[in-house]
Amino acid sequence: MPTIEPTIVPTTAPTVEPTTAPTVKPTEAPVKPSKAPAEASKVQKGDKVTVSGQKYVVTNASQKTVSYVAAKNSKKTVVSVPATVKVKVNGKNVTYKVTSIQEKAFKSNKKLKKITVNKNIKSIGKDAFKNCSNLKTIVIKSSSITKVGKDALKGTAKNLVIKVPAKKVSAYKKLFKNKGNSSVVIKKI
């Protein structure tokens, strides 16, 4: 009986040569990514901004005002809320006034001992310094604060001293009364 032995060489050559080109071509040309993300061309109310490790929110874009939200590093013992910050818009630094401290901005910061509030602040939010048990000194350089939120000083040090401009001592005593710390002392800078 005849036997068939396999051959090592194939009897027919492959009909298609392998290629690296895709079998289905894309319908659109590939888009190259830009080198850098587009910078915001406009700042709007509610936009969040971080400058030198401190967080702010835009309160009025046309008047260029922001509110202090929080410090990025809550381990600092001394914090200064600046009068102005520089915000980058269309590649240019634009100056914004810091006009308020938001509610709960420093809440429960046990490390904080001293805060300096600069000249443009007009309001301090509810619970702004609440439970800052080691807060012993607040220096307020602003003469235009008209509102201090409920419990802004609750839980602060019993010997808290608030230093204010000489012409505002009387007005600020009334303003900070019943804000959570009955033993607070208001005196001139």
C-alpha positions as CSV (number, residue, x, y, z in Angstrom):
1,M,0.0,0.0,0.0
2,P,1.3,3.4,-0.9
3,T,2.1,5.8,2.0
4,I,2.2,9.6,1.8
5,E,4.8,11.3,3.8
6,P,4.5,15.0,4.6
7,T,6.8,17.4,2.9
8,I,8.7,20.2,4.7
9,V,8.3,22.7,1.9
10,P,4.7,24.1,1.4
11,T,3.3,23.3,-2.0
12,T,1.7,26.7,-2.5
13,A,3.1,30.2,-1.6
14,P,1.1,32.6,0.5
15,T,-1.2,34.8,-1.5
16,V,-1.0,38.0,0.7
17,E,2.1,39.6,2.1
18,P,1.8,40.9,5.6
19,T,1.7,44.7,6.0
20,T,1.7,47.2,8.9
21,A,-0.8,49.5,7.2
22,P,-4.3,49.4,8.7
23,T,-6.9,47.5,6.7
24,V,-9.5,50.2,7.5
25,K,-8.5,53.8,7.0
26,P,-9.7,56.5,9.4
27,T,-12.2,59.0,8.0
28,E,-10.7,62.0,9.7
29,A,-7.1,63.2,9.8
30,P,-5.6,62.8,13.3
31,V,-5.7,65.9,15.5
32,K,-2.4,66.9,17.1
33,P,-2.8,68.0,20.8
34,S,-1.9,71.6,21.6
35,K,1.3,72.2,23.4
36,A,-0.4,73.7,26.5
37,P,-4.0,73.9,27.7
38,A,-5.8,77.0,26.7
39,E,-5.7,79.7,29.3
40,A,-9.0,81.2,30.5
41,S,-9.7,84.2,28.5
42,K,-12.3,85.5,31.0
43,V,-12.7,85.3,34.7
44,Q,-16.2,84.8,35.9
45,K,-18.0,85.1,39.3
46,G,-17.6,81.8,41.1
47,D,-14.3,80.9,39.5
48,K,-11.8,79.4,42.0
49,V,-8.2,80.7,42.0
50,T,-5.2,79.6,44.0
51,V,-2.4,82.2,44.6
52,S,0.7,81.5,46.7
53,G,-1.0,78.5,48.3
54,Q,-4.1,80.4,49.3
55,K,-7.5,79.7,47.8
56,Y,-9.9,82.4,46.6
57,V,-13.2,82.6,44.7
58,V,-14.1,85.4,42.3
59,T,-17.0,87.5,43.8
60,N,-17.3,90.1,41.1
61,A,-15.4,89.8,37.8
62,S,-16.1,93.3,36.5
63,Q,-15.0,95.0,39.8
64,K,-12.1,92.5,40.1
65,T,-12.9,91.3,43.6
66,V,-12.3,87.9,45.3
67,S,-13.1,86.3,48.6
68,Y,-10.5,84.4,50.7
69,V,-11.6,80.8,51.0
70,A,-8.8,78.9,52.7
71,A,-5.1,78.4,53.1
72,K,-3.6,75.4,51.2
73,N,-1.3,74.7,54.2
74,S,-3.3,74.5,57.4
75,K,-0.2,73.9,59.4
76,K,0.9,77.5,59.4
77,T,0.6,79.4,62.8
78,V,0.6,82.9,61.2
79,V,-1.5,83.8,58.2
80,S,-2.0,87.1,56.4
81,V,-5.1,87.7,54.2
82,P,-3.7,90.0,51.5
83,A,-5.2,93.2,50.3
84,T,-4.9,92.1,46.7
85,V,-3.9,89.1,44.6
86,K,-2.6,88.8,41.0
87,V,-4.8,86.6,38.8
88,K,-3.5,85.5,35.4
89,V,-6.0,86.4,32.6
90,N,-5.0,86.1,28.9
91,G,-1.3,85.8,29.9
92,K,-1.4,89.0,31.9
93,N,-1.4,89.4,35.7
94,V,-4.6,91.3,36.7
95,T,-4.9,92.7,40.3
96,Y,-8.0,91.6,42.2
97,K,-9.0,93.1,45.6
98,V,-9.6,90.6,48.5
99,T,-12.8,92.0,49.9
100,S,-14.1,89.3,52.2
101,I,-13.3,86.2,54.2
102,Q,-15.7,83.3,53.4
103,E,-17.6,81.4,56.0
104,K,-15.6,78.6,57.5
105,A,-12.3,79.8,55.9
106,F,-10.2,79.0,59.0
107,K,-12.7,76.7,60.8
108,S,-11.1,74.2,63.2
109,N,-7.5,75.2,62.4
110,K,-5.9,74.3,65.7
111,K,-2.4,75.4,64.6
112,L,-3.4,79.0,63.8
113,K,-2.2,81.6,66.4
114,K,-2.3,84.9,64.5
115,I,-4.2,86.3,61.5
116,T,-3.6,89.7,59.8
117,V,-6.6,90.9,57.8
118,N,-5.6,93.6,55.3
119,K,-7.2,96.9,54.2
120,N,-9.8,95.8,51.6
121,I,-11.8,93.4,53.7
122,K,-15.5,94.4,54.1
123,S,-17.0,91.3,55.6
124,I,-16.1,88.2,57.6
125,G,-18.3,85.1,57.0
126,K,-20.1,82.9,59.5
127,D,-17.9,80.5,61.4
128,A,-14.8,82.0,59.8
129,F,-12.5,81.4,62.8
130,K,-14.7,78.9,64.6
131,N,-12.9,76.4,66.8
132,C,-9.5,77.9,66.1
133,S,-8.7,77.2,69.8
134,N,-5.1,78.6,69.6
135,L,-6.0,81.8,67.8
136,K,-4.9,84.6,70.1
137,T,-4.5,87.6,67.9
138,I,-6.3,89.0,64.9
139,V,-4.9,92.2,63.4
140,I,-7.5,94.0,61.2
141,K,-6.1,96.8,59.0
142,S,-9.4,97.4,57.3
143,S,-11.6,100.3,58.3
144,S,-14.5,99.2,56.2
145,I,-15.8,95.9,57.7
146,T,-19.5,96.2,58.0
147,K,-20.5,92.5,58.6
148,V,-19.2,89.7,60.8
149,G,-21.1,86.4,60.5
150,K,-22.6,84.4,63.3
151,D,-20.2,82.4,65.5
152,A,-17.2,83.8,63.6
153,L,-15.2,83.8,66.9
154,K,-16.8,80.7,68.6
155,G,-14.2,78.4,70.1
156,T,-11.3,80.8,69.7
157,A,-8.9,81.4,72.6
158,K,-10.4,82.9,75.7
159,N,-7.7,85.6,75.7
160,L,-8.3,86.6,72.0
161,V,-7.2,90.1,71.2
162,I,-8.4,91.9,68.0
163,K,-6.3,94.9,67.1
164,V,-8.1,97.4,64.9
165,P,-7.5,100.9,63.5
166,A,-7.8,103.5,66.3
167,K,-10.9,105.2,64.7
168,K,-12.8,101.9,64.5
169,V,-12.4,100.6,68.1
170,S,-15.9,101.5,69.2
171,A,-17.6,100.4,66.0
172,Y,-15.8,97.1,65.9
173,K,-16.6,96.4,69.6
174,K,-20.2,96.4,68.6
175,L,-19.6,94.5,65.4
176,F,-17.7,91.6,67.1
177,K,-20.1,91.5,70.1
178,N,-22.1,88.2,70.3
179,K,-20.0,86.5,67.7
180,G,-19.1,83.5,69.9
181,N,-16.4,84.8,72.2
182,S,-17.6,87.0,75.1
183,S,-14.1,87.6,76.5
184,V,-12.6,89.0,73.3
185,V,-10.7,92.3,73.7
186,I,-10.8,94.9,71.0
187,K,-8.0,97.5,71.0
188,K,-6.2,99.8,68.6
189,I,-3.2,98.7,66.5
